[in-house]
Amino acid sequence: MGIGGLTIDPYSNDKNIGRIRRFYVSKSFRRQGVGNLLLQEILSYARRFFKVVVLRTDTYPADPFYVSFGFKKTNTFPQSTHYFLLDSKTKRLVEI
């Protein structure tokens, strides 16, 4: 169905920055809420360890997906296209 990884950002010297890697949902499961569930779980787990999560994408469909989830599009962080501030008050509800 889908896969996604979370690591300490190797492009930053700040251990409070995590990086989402290899986030992928199989075509037959897209637009069914799988990506939302997977990303919500990754961010929920990331809140325990990081203050910021970054990622890099170069695909058009991925950009609006991450932006709709609350990610900001910017190159502020090295080798990243998007970032998300992990605040315990910032929670997104899953819509299926």
PDB file of N, CA, C and O in Angstrom, chain B, residues numbered from 101:
ATOM      1  N   MET B 101       0.813  -1.191   0.000  1.00  0.00           N
ATOM      2  CA  MET B 101       0.000   0.000   0.000  1.00  0.00           C
ATOM      3  C   MET B 101       0.855   1.253   0.000  1.00  0.00           C
ATOM      4  O   MET B 101       0.748   2.082  -0.904  1.00  0.00           O
ATOM      5  N   GLY B 102       1.709   1.398   1.017  1.00  0.00           N
ATOM      6  CA  GLY B 102       2.538   2.587   1.113  1.00  0.00           C
ATOM      7  C   GLY B 102       3.711   2.375   2.033  1.00  0.00           C
ATOM      8  O   GLY B 102       3.742   1.431   2.822  1.00  0.00           O
ATOM      9  N   ILE B 103       4.678   3.266   1.925  1.00  0.00           N
ATOM     10  CA  ILE B 103       5.876   3.190   2.746  1.00  0.00           C
ATOM     11  C   ILE B 103       6.399   4.601   2.959  1.00  0.00           C
ATOM     12  O   ILE B 103       6.196   5.475   2.117  1.00  0.00           O
ATOM     13  N   GLY B 104       7.062   4.822   4.068  1.00  0.00           N
ATOM     14  CA  GLY B 104       7.697   6.102   4.344  1.00  0.00           C
ATOM     15  C   GLY B 104       8.674   5.947   5.487  1.00  0.00           C
ATOM     16  O   GLY B 104       8.435   5.180   6.420  1.00  0.00           O
ATOM     17  N   GLY B 105       9.763   6.669   5.416  1.00  0.00           N
ATOM     18  CA  GLY B 105      10.782   6.586   6.448  1.00  0.00           C
ATOM     19  C   GLY B 105      11.005   7.924   7.122  1.00  0.00           C
ATOM     20  O   GLY B 105      10.647   8.973   6.585  1.00  0.00           O
ATOM     21  N   LEU B 106      11.604   7.876   8.310  1.00  0.00           N
ATOM     22  CA  LEU B 106      11.920   9.076   9.084  1.00  0.00           C
ATOM     23  C   LEU B 106      13.303   8.892   9.675  1.00  0.00           C
ATOM     24  O   LEU B 106      13.579   7.891  10.338  1.00  0.00           O
ATOM     25  N   THR B 107      14.174   9.865   9.432  1.00  0.00           N
ATOM     26  CA  THR B 107      15.531   9.818   9.968  1.00  0.00           C
ATOM     27  C   THR B 107      15.910  11.189  10.507  1.00  0.00           C
ATOM     28  O   THR B 107      15.207  12.174  10.283  1.00  0.00           O
ATOM     29  N   ILE B 108      17.019  11.239  11.214  1.00  0.00           N
ATOM     30  CA  ILE B 108      17.626  12.533  11.531  1.00  0.00           C
ATOM     31  C   ILE B 108      18.086  13.106  10.196  1.00  0.00           C
ATOM     32  O   ILE B 108      18.643  12.382   9.372  1.00  0.00           O
ATOM     33  N   ASP B 109      17.861  14.388   9.978  1.00  0.00           N
ATOM     34  CA  ASP B 109      18.223  15.002   8.702  1.00  0.00           C
ATOM     35  C   ASP B 109      19.744  14.987   8.535  1.00  0.00           C
ATOM     36  O   ASP B 109      20.451  15.654   9.292  1.00  0.00           O
ATOM     37  N   PRO B 110      20.254  14.242   7.563  1.00  0.00           N
ATOM     38  CA  PRO B 110      21.707  14.159   7.389  1.00  0.00           C
ATOM     39  C   PRO B 110      22.331  15.427   6.798  1.00  0.00           C
ATOM     40  O   PRO B 110      23.554  15.563   6.782  1.00  0.00           O
ATOM     41  N   TYR B 111      21.505  16.347   6.316  1.00  0.00           N
ATOM     42  CA  TYR B 111      22.014  17.577   5.705  1.00  0.00           C
ATOM     43  C   TYR B 111      22.062  18.736   6.689  1.00  0.00           C
ATOM     44  O   TYR B 111      22.425  19.852   6.316  1.00  0.00           O
ATOM     45  N   SER B 112      21.704  18.483   7.928  1.00  0.00           N
ATOM     46  CA  SER B 112      21.683  19.523   8.953  1.00  0.00           C
ATOM     47  C   SER B 112      22.550  19.088  10.131  1.00  0.00           C
ATOM     48  O   SER B 112      22.720  17.893  10.374  1.00  0.00           O
ATOM     49  N   ASN B 113      23.081  20.034  10.841  1.00  0.00           N
ATOM     50  CA  ASN B 113      23.820  19.737  12.069  1.00  0.00           C
ATOM     51  C   ASN B 113      22.913  19.754  13.282  1.00  0.00           C
ATOM     52  O   ASN B 113      23.375  19.564  14.407  1.00  0.00           O
ATOM     53  N   ASP B 114      21.645  19.976  13.067  1.00  0.00           N
ATOM     54  CA  ASP B 114      20.672  20.098  14.152  1.00  0.00           C
ATOM     55  C   ASP B 114      19.928  18.778  14.332  1.00  0.00           C
ATOM     56  O   ASP B 114      19.201  18.351  13.435  1.00  0.00           O
ATOM     57  N   LYS B 115      20.102  18.135  15.469  1.00  0.00           N
ATOM     58  CA  LYS B 115      19.456  16.843  15.754  1.00  0.00           C
ATOM     59  C   LYS B 115      17.955  16.980  15.981  1.00  0.00           C
ATOM     60  O   LYS B 115      17.262  15.974  16.134  1.00  0.00           O
ATOM     61  N   ASN B 116      17.441  18.212  16.007  1.00  0.00           N
ATOM     62  CA  ASN B 116      16.001  18.450  16.175  1.00  0.00           C
ATOM     63  C   ASN B 116      15.260  18.476  14.847  1.00  0.00           C
ATOM     64  O   ASN B 116      14.057  18.738  14.809  1.00  0.00           O
ATOM     65  N   ILE B 117      15.972  18.207  13.761  1.00  0.00           N
ATOM     66  CA  ILE B 117      15.358  18.210  12.438  1.00  0.00           C
ATOM     67  C   ILE B 117      15.323  16.783  11.894  1.00  0.00           C
ATOM     68  O   ILE B 117      16.355  16.128  11.749  1.00  0.00           O
ATOM     69  N   GLY B 118      14.120  16.325  11.602  1.00  0.00           N
ATOM     70  CA  GLY B 118      13.945  15.002  11.013  1.00  0.00           C
ATOM     71  C   GLY B 118      13.681  15.131   9.522  1.00  0.00           C
ATOM     72  O   GLY B 118      13.300  16.197   9.037  1.00  0.00           O
ATOM     73  N   ARG B 119      13.885  14.048   8.808  1.00  0.00           N
ATOM     74  CA  ARG B 119      13.662  14.049   7.365  1.00  0.00           C
ATOM     75  C   ARG B 119      12.772  12.866   6.994  1.00  0.00           C
ATOM     76  O   ARG B 119      13.038  11.724   7.368  1.00  0.00           O
ATOM     77  N   ILE B 120      11.714  13.168   6.253  1.00  0.00           N
ATOM     78  CA  ILE B 120      10.863  12.115   5.701  1.00  0.00           C
ATOM     79  C   ILE B 120      11.518  11.656   4.407  1.00  0.00           C
ATOM     80  O   ILE B 120      11.869  12.454   3.539  1.00  0.00           O
ATOM     81  N   ARG B 121      11.671  10.329   4.311  1.00  0.00           N
ATOM     82  CA  ARG B 121      12.352   9.762   3.150  1.00  0.00           C
ATOM     83  C   ARG B 121      11.535   8.627   2.559  1.00  0.00           C
ATOM     84  O   ARG B 121      10.801   7.934   3.263  1.00  0.00           O
ATOM     85  N   ARG B 122      11.676   8.455   1.274  1.00  0.00           N
ATOM     86  CA  ARG B 122      11.068   7.320   0.570  1.00  0.00           C
ATOM     87  C   ARG B 122       9.567   7.185   0.835  1.00  0.00           C
ATOM     88  O   ARG B 122       9.061   6.079   1.026  1.00  0.00           O
ATOM     89  N   PHE B 123       8.866   8.310   0.844  1.00  0.00           N
ATOM     90  CA  PHE B 123       7.422   8.292   1.058  1.00  0.00           C
ATOM     91  C   PHE B 123       6.757   7.959  -0.266  1.00  0.00           C
ATOM     92  O   PHE B 123       6.914   8.683  -1.250  1.00  0.00           O
ATOM     93  N   TYR B 124       6.018   6.864  -0.285  1.00  0.00           N
ATOM     94  CA  TYR B 124       5.417   6.409  -1.531  1.00  0.00           C
ATOM     95  C   TYR B 124       4.133   5.639  -1.240  1.00  0.00           C
ATOM     96  O   TYR B 124       4.071   4.832  -0.312  1.00  0.00           O
ATOM     97  N   VAL B 125       3.111   5.904  -2.051  1.00  0.00           N
ATOM     98  CA  VAL B 125       1.859   5.146  -1.989  1.00  0.00           C
ATOM     99  C   VAL B 125       1.636   4.536  -3.365  1.00  0.00           C
ATOM    100  O   VAL B 125       1.714   5.227  -4.381  1.00  0.00           O
ATOM    101  N   SER B 126       1.359   3.246  -3.389  1.00  0.00           N
ATOM    102  CA  SER B 126       1.106   2.529  -4.638  1.00  0.00           C
ATOM    103  C   SER B 126      -0.044   3.191  -5.400  1.00  0.00           C
ATOM    104  O   SER B 126      -1.025   3.622  -4.793  1.00  0.00           O
ATOM    105  N   LYS B 127       0.073   3.270  -6.698  1.00  0.00           N
ATOM    106  CA  LYS B 127      -0.938   3.954  -7.520  1.00  0.00           C
ATOM    107  C   LYS B 127      -2.350   3.441  -7.265  1.00  0.00           C
ATOM    108  O   LYS B 127      -3.301   4.223  -7.266  1.00  0.00           O
ATOM    109  N   SER B 128      -2.495   2.156  -7.050  1.00  0.00           N
ATOM    110  CA  SER B 128      -3.837   1.595  -6.854  1.00  0.00           C
ATOM    111  C   SER B 128      -4.457   1.986  -5.515  1.00  0.00           C
ATOM    112  O   SER B 128      -5.647   1.756  -5.298  1.00  0.00           O
ATOM    113  N   PHE B 129      -3.661   2.580  -4.604  1.00  0.00           N
ATOM    114  CA  PHE B 129      -4.188   2.991  -3.303  1.00  0.00           C
ATOM    115  C   PHE B 129      -4.205   4.509  -3.128  1.00  0.00           C
ATOM    116  O   PHE B 129      -4.599   5.003  -2.071  1.00  0.00           O
ATOM    117  N   ARG B 130      -3.788   5.240  -4.135  1.00  0.00           N
ATOM    118  CA  ARG B 130      -3.784   6.707  -4.030  1.00  0.00           C
ATOM    119  C   ARG B 130      -5.203   7.250  -4.043  1.00  0.00           C
ATOM    120  O   ARG B 130      -6.118   6.650  -4.607  1.00  0.00           O
ATOM    121  N   ARG B 131      -5.360   8.405  -3.404  1.00  0.00           N
ATOM    122  CA  ARG B 131      -6.633   9.122  -3.322  1.00  0.00           C
ATOM    123  C   ARG B 131      -7.692   8.340  -2.543  1.00  0.00           C
ATOM    124  O   ARG B 131      -8.892   8.508  -2.759  1.00  0.00           O
ATOM    125  N   GLN B 132      -7.219   7.479  -1.629  1.00  0.00           N
ATOM    126  CA  GLN B 132      -8.112   6.711  -0.772  1.00  0.00           C
ATOM    127  C   GLN B 132      -7.808   6.955   0.708  1.00  0.00           C
ATOM    128  O   GLN B 132      -8.371   6.285   1.574  1.00  0.00           O
ATOM    129  N   GLY B 133      -6.932   7.898   0.998  1.00  0.00           N
ATOM    130  CA  GLY B 133      -6.608   8.218   2.383  1.00  0.00           C
ATOM    131  C   GLY B 133      -5.376   7.515   2.928  1.00  0.00           C
ATOM    132  O   GLY B 133      -4.977   7.764   4.065  1.00  0.00           O
ATOM    133  N   VAL B 134      -4.771   6.646   2.142  1.00  0.00           N
ATOM    134  CA  VAL B 134      -3.593   5.910   2.612  1.00  0.00           C
ATOM    135  C   VAL B 134      -2.440   6.869   2.896  1.00  0.00           C
ATOM    136  O   VAL B 134      -1.793   6.773   3.938  1.00  0.00           O
ATOM    137  N   GLY B 135      -2.187   7.785   1.980  1.00  0.00           N
ATOM    138  CA  GLY B 135      -1.111   8.758   2.182  1.00  0.00           C
ATOM    139  C   GLY B 135      -1.344   9.622   3.402  1.00  0.00           C
ATOM    140  O   GLY B 135      -0.412   9.904   4.156  1.00  0.00           O
ATOM    141  N   ASN B 136      -2.596  10.049   3.604  1.00  0.00           N
ATOM    142  CA  ASN B 136      -2.920  10.856   4.791  1.00  0.00           C
ATOM    143  C   ASN B 136      -2.640  10.087   6.073  1.00  0.00           C
ATOM    144  O   ASN B 136      -2.036  10.620   7.004  1.00  0.00           O
ATOM    145  N   LEU B 137      -3.077   8.842   6.118  1.00  0.00           N
ATOM    146  CA  LEU B 137      -2.854   8.023   7.317  1.00  0.00           C
ATOM    147  C   LEU B 137      -1.370   7.800   7.578  1.00  0.00           C
ATOM    148  O   LEU B 137      -0.904   7.923   8.711  1.00  0.00           O
ATOM    149  N   LEU B 138      -0.637   7.474   6.524  1.00  0.00           N
ATOM    150  CA  LEU B 138       0.781   7.215   6.669  1.00  0.00           C
ATOM    151  C   LEU B 138       1.529   8.460   7.121  1.00  0.00           C
ATOM    152  O   LEU B 138       2.359   8.394   8.027  1.00  0.00           O
ATOM    153  N   LEU B 139       1.238   9.589   6.495  1.00  0.00           N
ATOM    154  CA  LEU B 139       1.916  10.828   6.872  1.00  0.00           C
ATOM    155  C   LEU B 139       1.543  11.250   8.287  1.00  0.00           C
ATOM    156  O   LEU B 139       2.399  11.727   9.032  1.00  0.00           O
ATOM    157  N   GLN B 140       0.297  11.085   8.663  1.00  0.00           N
ATOM    158  CA  GLN B 140      -0.104  11.432  10.026  1.00  0.00           C
ATOM    159  C   GLN B 140       0.649  10.577  11.049  1.00  0.00           C
ATOM    160  O   GLN B 140       1.078  11.086  12.085  1.00  0.00           O
ATOM    161  N   GLU B 141       0.808   9.300  10.767  1.00  0.00           N
ATOM    162  CA  GLU B 141       1.542   8.420  11.682  1.00  0.00           C
ATOM    163  C   GLU B 141       3.013   8.817  11.772  1.00  0.00           C
ATOM    164  O   GLU B 141       3.588   8.829  12.860  1.00  0.00           O
ATOM    165  N   ILE B 142       3.611   9.136  10.651  1.00  0.00           N
ATOM    166  CA  ILE B 142       5.013   9.555  10.659  1.00  0.00           C
ATOM    167  C   ILE B 142       5.188  10.832  11.466  1.00  0.00           C
ATOM    168  O   ILE B 142       6.117  10.936  12.266  1.00  0.00           O
ATOM    169  N   LEU B 143       4.300  11.808  11.262  1.00  0.00           N
ATOM    170  CA  LEU B 143       4.403  13.073  12.006  1.00  0.00           C
ATOM    171  C   LEU B 143       4.125  12.870  13.484  1.00  0.00           C
ATOM    172  O   LEU B 143       4.768  13.503  14.322  1.00  0.00           O
ATOM    173  N   SER B 144       3.195  12.014  13.817  1.00  0.00           N
ATOM    174  CA  SER B 144       2.905  11.722  15.219  1.00  0.00           C
ATOM    175  C   SER B 144       4.136  11.131  15.909  1.00  0.00           C
ATOM    176  O   SER B 144       4.476  11.519  17.027  1.00  0.00           O
ATOM    177  N   TYR B 145       4.784  10.213  15.249  1.00  0.00           N
ATOM    178  CA  TYR B 145       6.006   9.606  15.787  1.00  0.00           C
ATOM    179  C   TYR B 145       7.128  10.643  15.857  1.00  0.00           C
ATOM    180  O   TYR B 145       7.873  10.690  16.836  1.00  0.00           O
ATOM    181  N   ALA B 146       7.246  11.472  14.816  1.00  0.00           N
ATOM    182  CA  ALA B 146       8.313  12.482  14.750  1.00  0.00           C
ATOM    183  C   ALA B 146       8.222  13.480  15.896  1.00  0.00           C
ATOM    184  O   ALA B 146       9.251  13.985  16.346  1.00  0.00           O
ATOM    185  N   ARG B 147       7.027  13.776  16.375  1.00  0.00           N
ATOM    186  CA  ARG B 147       6.846  14.740  17.468  1.00  0.00           C
ATOM    187  C   ARG B 147       7.594  14.324  18.733  1.00  0.00           C
ATOM    188  O   ARG B 147       7.927  15.165  19.567  1.00  0.00           O
ATOM    189  N   ARG B 148       7.853  13.042  18.869  1.00  0.00           N
ATOM    190  CA  ARG B 148       8.557  12.544  20.054  1.00  0.00           C
ATOM    191  C   ARG B 148      10.042  12.872  20.017  1.00  0.00           C
ATOM    192  O   ARG B 148      10.701  12.861  21.057  1.00  0.00           O
ATOM    193  N   PHE B 149      10.585  13.166  18.827  1.00  0.00           N
ATOM    194  CA  PHE B 149      12.025  13.304  18.675  1.00  0.00           C
ATOM    195  C   PHE B 149      12.497  14.611  18.038  1.00  0.00           C
ATOM    196  O   PHE B 149      13.628  15.041  18.266  1.00  0.00           O
ATOM    197  N   PHE B 150      11.633  15.241  17.241  1.00  0.00           N
ATOM    198  CA  PHE B 150      12.064  16.387  16.444  1.00  0.00           C
ATOM    199  C   PHE B 150      11.171  17.606  16.660  1.00  0.00           C
ATOM    200  O   PHE B 150      10.050  17.501  17.158  1.00  0.00           O
ATOM    201  N   LYS B 151      11.698  18.762  16.272  1.00  0.00           N
ATOM    202  CA  LYS B 151      10.928  20.007  16.290  1.00  0.00           C
ATOM    203  C   LYS B 151      10.479  20.398  14.886  1.00  0.00           C
ATOM    204  O   LYS B 151       9.493  21.114  14.712  1.00  0.00           O
ATOM    205  N   VAL B 152      11.212  19.921  13.898  1.00  0.00           N
ATOM    206  CA  VAL B 152      10.930  20.230  12.493  1.00  0.00           C
ATOM    207  C   VAL B 152      11.120  18.954  11.680  1.00  0.00           C
ATOM    208  O   VAL B 152      12.011  18.154  11.965  1.00  0.00           O
ATOM    209  N   VAL B 153      10.282  18.773  10.676  1.00  0.00           N
ATOM    210  CA  VAL B 153      10.455  17.684   9.717  1.00  0.00           C
ATOM    211  C   VAL B 153      10.575  18.312   8.340  1.00  0.00           C
ATOM    212  O   VAL B 153       9.803  19.204   7.986  1.00  0.00           O
ATOM    213  N   VAL B 154      11.538  17.847   7.573  1.00  0.00           N
ATOM    214  CA  VAL B 154      11.753  18.343   6.216  1.00  0.00           C
ATOM    215  C   VAL B 154      11.639  17.188   5.232  1.00  0.00           C
ATOM    216  O   VAL B 154      11.664  16.017   5.613  1.00  0.00           O
ATOM    217  N   LEU B 155      11.514  17.542   3.964  1.00  0.00           N
ATOM    218  CA  LEU B 155      11.501  16.531   2.910  1.00  0.00           C
ATOM    219  C   LEU B 155      11.887  17.189   1.604  1.00  0.00           C
ATOM    220  O   LEU B 155      11.918  18.413   1.484  1.00  0.00           O
ATOM    221  N   ARG B 156      12.178  16.353   0.636  1.00  0.00           N
ATOM    222  CA  ARG B 156      12.491  16.847  -0.709  1.00  0.00           C
ATOM    223  C   ARG B 156      11.638  16.068  -1.691  1.00  0.00           C
ATOM    224  O   ARG B 156      11.604  14.837  -1.663  1.00  0.00           O
ATOM    225  N   THR B 157      10.954  16.789  -2.554  1.00  0.00           N
ATOM    226  CA  THR B 157      10.189  16.146  -3.618  1.00  0.00           C
ATOM    227  C   THR B 157      10.344  16.946  -4.897  1.00  0.00           C
ATOM    228  O   THR B 157      10.528  18.163  -4.871  1.00  0.00           O
ATOM    229  N   ASP B 158      10.268  16.246  -6.004  1.00  0.00           N
ATOM    230  CA  ASP B 158      10.338  16.925  -7.295  1.00  0.00           C
ATOM    231  C   ASP B 158       9.170  16.524  -8.194  1.00  0.00           C
ATOM    232  O   ASP B 158       9.208  16.744  -9.405  1.00  0.00           O
ATOM    233  N   THR B 159       8.140  15.939  -7.599  1.00  0.00           N
ATOM    234  CA  THR B 159       6.971  15.548  -8.387  1.00  0.00           C
ATOM    235  C   THR B 159       5.823  16.520  -8.141  1.00  0.00           C
ATOM    236  O   THR B 159       5.594  16.967  -7.017  1.00  0.00           O
ATOM    237  N   TYR B 160       5.111  16.833  -9.214  1.00  0.00           N
ATOM    238  CA  TYR B 160       4.002  17.766  -9.082  1.00  0.00           C
ATOM    239  C   TYR B 160       2.904  17.262  -8.131  1.00  0.00           C
ATOM    240  O   TYR B 160       2.466  18.040  -7.283  1.00  0.00           O
ATOM    241  N   PRO B 161       2.440  16.025  -8.219  1.00  0.00           N
ATOM    242  CA  PRO B 161       1.352  15.601  -7.317  1.00  0.00           C
ATOM    243  C   PRO B 161       1.743  15.647  -5.841  1.00  0.00           C
ATOM    244  O   PRO B 161       0.888  15.851  -4.980  1.00  0.00           O
ATOM    245  N   ALA B 162       3.031  15.459  -5.544  1.00  0.00           N
ATOM    246  CA  ALA B 162       3.462  15.447  -4.142  1.00  0.00           C
ATOM    247  C   ALA B 162       3.399  16.839  -3.517  1.00  0.00           C
ATOM    248  O   ALA B 162       3.045  16.980  -2.347  1.00  0.00           O
ATOM    249  N   ASP B 163       3.738  17.860  -4.289  1.00  0.00           N
ATOM    250  CA  ASP B 163       3.759  19.222  -3.743  1.00  0.00           C
ATOM    251  C   ASP B 163       2.407  19.628  -3.144  1.00  0.00           C
ATOM    252  O   ASP B 163       2.373  19.996  -1.970  1.00  0.00           O
ATOM    253  N   PRO B 164       1.303  19.581  -3.876  1.00  0.00           N
ATOM    254  CA  PRO B 164       0.025  19.985  -3.270  1.00  0.00           C
ATOM    255  C   PRO B 164      -0.413  19.056  -2.128  1.00  0.00           C
ATOM    256  O   PRO B 164      -1.105  19.486  -1.206  1.00  0.00           O
ATOM    257  N   PHE B 165      -0.008  17.790  -2.195  1.00  0.00           N
ATOM    258  CA  PHE B 165      -0.336  16.869  -1.097  1.00  0.00           C
ATOM    259  C   PHE B 165       0.299  17.358   0.196  1.00  0.00           C
ATOM    260  O   PHE B 165      -0.388  17.488   1.209  1.00  0.00           O
ATOM    261  N   TYR B 166       1.590  17.627   0.179  1.00  0.00           N
ATOM    262  CA  TYR B 166       2.279  18.076   1.388  1.00  0.00           C
ATOM    263  C   TYR B 166       1.789  19.454   1.840  1.00  0.00           C
ATOM    264  O   TYR B 166       1.609  19.686   3.035  1.00  0.00           O
ATOM    265  N   VAL B 167       1.578  20.352   0.905  1.00  0.00           N
ATOM    266  CA  VAL B 167       1.080  21.693   1.250  1.00  0.00           C
ATOM    267  C   VAL B 167      -0.301  21.597   1.898  1.00  0.00           C
ATOM    268  O   VAL B 167      -0.585  22.313   2.859  1.00  0.00           O
ATOM    269  N   SER B 168      -1.156  20.721   1.381  1.00  0.00           N
ATOM    270  CA  SER B 168      -2.490  20.579   1.969  1.00  0.00           C
ATOM    271  C   SER B 168      -2.422  20.022   3.390  1.00  0.00           C
ATOM    272  O   SER B 168      -3.355  20.200   4.173  1.00  0.00           O
ATOM    273  N   PHE B 169      -1.349  19.364   3.714  1.00  0.00           N
ATOM    274  CA  PHE B 169      -1.171  18.791   5.041  1.00  0.00           C
ATOM    275  C   PHE B 169      -0.585  19.803   6.018  1.00  0.00           C
ATOM    276  O   PHE B 169      -0.558  19.565   7.225  1.00  0.00           O
ATOM    277  N   GLY B 170      -0.117  20.933   5.492  1.00  0.00           N
ATOM    278  CA  GLY B 170       0.433  21.974   6.353  1.00  0.00           C
ATOM    279  C   GLY B 170       1.917  22.226   6.170  1.00  0.00           C
ATOM    280  O   GLY B 170       2.488  23.073   6.858  1.00  0.00           O
ATOM    281  N   PHE B 171       2.548  21.512   5.262  1.00  0.00           N
ATOM    282  CA  PHE B 171       3.958  21.749   4.988  1.00  0.00           C
ATOM    283  C   PHE B 171       4.110  23.076   4.256  1.00  0.00           C
ATOM    284  O   PHE B 171       3.250  23.464   3.466  1.00  0.00           O
ATOM    285  N   LYS B 172       5.202  23.760   4.524  1.00  0.00           N
ATOM    286  CA  LYS B 172       5.540  25.008   3.838  1.00  0.00           C
ATOM    287  C   LYS B 172       6.578  24.699   2.762  1.00  0.00           C
ATOM    288  O   LYS B 172       7.544  23.974   2.997  1.00  0.00           O
ATOM    289  N   LYS B 173       6.357  25.260   1.590  1.00  0.00           N
ATOM    290  CA  LYS B 173       7.287  25.046   0.484  1.00  0.00           C
ATOM    291  C   LYS B 173       8.361  26.123   0.543  1.00  0.00           C
ATOM    292  O   LYS B 173       8.072  27.315   0.436  1.00  0.00           O
ATOM    293  N   THR B 174       9.606  25.683   0.713  1.00  0.00           N
ATOM    294  CA  THR B 174      10.728  26.604   0.808  1.00  0.00           C
ATOM    295  C   THR B 174      12.031  25.827   0.702  1.00  0.00           C
ATOM    296  O   THR B 174      12.052  24.611   0.892  1.00  0.00           O
ATOM    297  N   ASN B 175      13.091  26.510   0.406  1.00  0.00           N
ATOM    298  CA  ASN B 175      14.408  25.873   0.407  1.00  0.00           C
ATOM    299  C   ASN B 175      15.239  26.350   1.597  1.00  0.00           C
ATOM    300  O   ASN B 175      16.467  26.381   1.525  1.00  0.00           O
ATOM    301  N   THR B 176      14.576  26.718   2.683  1.00  0.00           N
ATOM    302  CA  THR B 176      15.245  27.213   3.888  1.00  0.00           C
ATOM    303  C   THR B 176      16.208  26.181   4.466  1.00  0.00           C
ATOM    304  O   THR B 176      17.285  26.534   4.947  1.00  0.00           O
ATOM    305  N   PHE B 177      15.823  24.914   4.421  1.00  0.00           N
ATOM    306  CA  PHE B 177      16.651  23.852   4.974  1.00  0.00           C
ATOM    307  C   PHE B 177      17.418  23.172   3.838  1.00  0.00           C
ATOM    308  O   PHE B 177      16.863  22.975   2.757  1.00  0.00           O
ATOM    309  N   PRO B 178      18.680  22.810   4.063  1.00  0.00           N
ATOM    310  CA  PRO B 178      19.502  22.224   2.991  1.00  0.00           C
ATOM    311  C   PRO B 178      18.871  20.970   2.379  1.00  0.00           C
ATOM    312  O   PRO B 178      18.344  20.113   3.088  1.00  0.00           O
ATOM    313  N   GLN B 179      18.938  20.884   1.063  1.00  0.00           N
ATOM    314  CA  GLN B 179      18.457  19.718   0.328  1.00  0.00           C
ATOM    315  C   GLN B 179      16.985  19.394   0.608  1.00  0.00           C
ATOM    316  O   GLN B 179      16.591  18.229   0.570  1.00  0.00           O
ATOM    317  N   SER B 180      16.180  20.411   0.887  1.00  0.00           N
ATOM    318  CA  SER B 180      14.762  20.222   1.188  1.00  0.00           C
ATOM    319  C   SER B 180      13.909  21.149   0.334  1.00  0.00           C
ATOM    320  O   SER B 180      14.337  22.236  -0.055  1.00  0.00           O
ATOM    321  N   THR B 181      12.700  20.695   0.055  1.00  0.00           N
ATOM    322  CA  THR B 181      11.748  21.541  -0.664  1.00  0.00           C
ATOM    323  C   THR B 181      10.585  21.960   0.223  1.00  0.00           C
ATOM    324  O   THR B 181       9.891  22.928  -0.087  1.00  0.00           O
ATOM    325  N   HIS B 182      10.358  21.234   1.338  1.00  0.00           N
ATOM    326  CA  HIS B 182       9.236  21.500   2.234  1.00  0.00           C
ATOM    327  C   HIS B 182       9.656  21.265   3.685  1.00  0.00           C
ATOM    328  O   HIS B 182      10.551  20.468   3.967  1.00  0.00           O
ATOM    329  N   TYR B 183       8.994  21.974   4.596  1.00  0.00           N
ATOM    330  CA  TYR B 183       9.217  21.719   6.021  1.00  0.00           C
ATOM    331  C   TYR B 183       7.899  21.801   6.770  1.00  0.00           C
ATOM    332  O   TYR B 183       6.933  22.398   6.295  1.00  0.00           O
ATOM    333  N   PHE B 184       7.876  21.194   7.947  1.00  0.00           N
ATOM    334  CA  PHE B 184       6.693  21.181   8.808  1.00  0.00           C
ATOM    335  C   PHE B 184       7.168  21.381  10.242  1.00  0.00           C
ATOM    336  O   PHE B 184       7.998  20.618  10.737  1.00  0.00           O
ATOM    337  N   LEU B 185       6.643  22.406  10.907  1.00  0.00           N
ATOM    338  CA  LEU B 185       6.982  22.641  12.312  1.00  0.00           C
ATOM    339  C   LEU B 185       6.142  21.714  13.176  1.00  0.00           C
ATOM    340  O   LEU B 185       4.915  21.703  13.081  1.00  0.00           O
ATOM    341  N   LEU B 186       6.808  20.943  14.012  1.00  0.00           N
ATOM    342  CA  LEU B 186       6.123  19.984  14.876  1.00  0.00           C
ATOM    343  C   LEU B 186       5.827  20.633  16.211  1.00  0.00           C
ATOM    344  O   LEU B 186       6.695  20.728  17.079  1.00  0.00           O
ATOM    345  N   ASP B 187       4.622  21.065  16.360  1.00  0.00           N
ATOM    346  CA  ASP B 187       4.144  21.665  17.594  1.00  0.00           C
ATOM    347  C   ASP B 187       3.076  20.737  18.130  1.00  0.00           C
ATOM    348  O   ASP B 187       2.193  20.317  17.383  1.00  0.00           O
ATOM    349  N   SER B 188       3.136  20.416  19.380  1.00  0.00           N
ATOM    350  CA  SER B 188       2.156  19.481  19.941  1.00  0.00           C
ATOM    351  C   SER B 188       0.730  19.999  19.778  1.00  0.00           C
ATOM    352  O   SER B 188      -0.219  19.217  19.830  1.00  0.00           O
ATOM    353  N   LYS B 189       0.569  21.301  19.584  1.00  0.00           N
ATOM    354  CA  LYS B 189      -0.767  21.879  19.388  1.00  0.00           C
ATOM    355  C   LYS B 189      -1.224  21.743  17.936  1.00  0.00           C
ATOM    356  O   LYS B 189      -2.415  21.855  17.647  1.00  0.00           O
ATOM    357  N   THR B 190      -0.284  21.501  17.026  1.00  0.00           N
ATOM    358  CA  THR B 190      -0.603  21.400  15.605  1.00  0.00           C
ATOM    359  C   THR B 190      -0.947  19.972  15.272  1.00  0.00           C
ATOM    360  O   THR B 190      -0.055  19.139  15.113  1.00  0.00           O
ATOM    361  N   LYS B 191      -2.211  19.676  15.164  1.00  0.00           N
ATOM    362  CA  LYS B 191      -2.640  18.324  14.832  1.00  0.00           C
ATOM    363  C   LYS B 191      -3.582  18.421  13.642  1.00  0.00           C
ATOM    364  O   LYS B 191      -4.406  19.331  13.557  1.00  0.00           O
ATOM    365  N   ARG B 192      -3.452  17.495  12.749  1.00  0.00           N
ATOM    366  CA  ARG B 192      -4.328  17.471  11.583  1.00  0.00           C
ATOM    367  C   ARG B 192      -5.217  16.251  11.682  1.00  0.00           C
ATOM    368  O   ARG B 192      -4.753  15.148  11.968  1.00  0.00           O
ATOM    369  N   LEU B 193      -6.480  16.456  11.446  1.00  0.00           N
ATOM    370  CA  LEU B 193      -7.428  15.366  11.473  1.00  0.00           C
ATOM    371  C   LEU B 193      -7.362  14.595  10.170  1.00  0.00           C
ATOM    372  O   LEU B 193      -7.200  15.182   9.100  1.00  0.00           O
ATOM    373  N   VAL B 194      -7.484  13.306  10.257  1.00  0.00           N
ATOM    374  CA  VAL B 194      -7.496  12.474   9.061  1.00  0.00           C
ATOM    375  C   VAL B 194      -8.858  12.543   8.414  1.00  0.00           C
ATOM    376  O   VAL B 194      -9.882  12.383   9.077  1.00  0.00           O
ATOM    377  N   GLU B 195      -8.867  12.780   7.126  1.00  0.00           N
ATOM    378  CA  GLU B 195     -10.120  12.787   6.365  1.00  0.00           C
ATOM    379  C   GLU B 195     -10.068  11.653   5.374  1.00  0.00           C
ATOM    380  O   GLU B 195      -9.216  11.633   4.486  1.00  0.00           O
ATOM    381  N   ILE B 196     -10.965  10.717   5.519  1.00  0.00           N
ATOM    382  CA  ILE B 196     -10.979   9.575   4.611  1.00  0.00           C
ATOM    383  C   ILE B 196     -12.248   9.621   3.782  1.00  0.00           C
ATOM    384  O   ILE B 196     -12.470   8.747   2.944  1.00  0.00           O
TER     385      ILE B 196
END
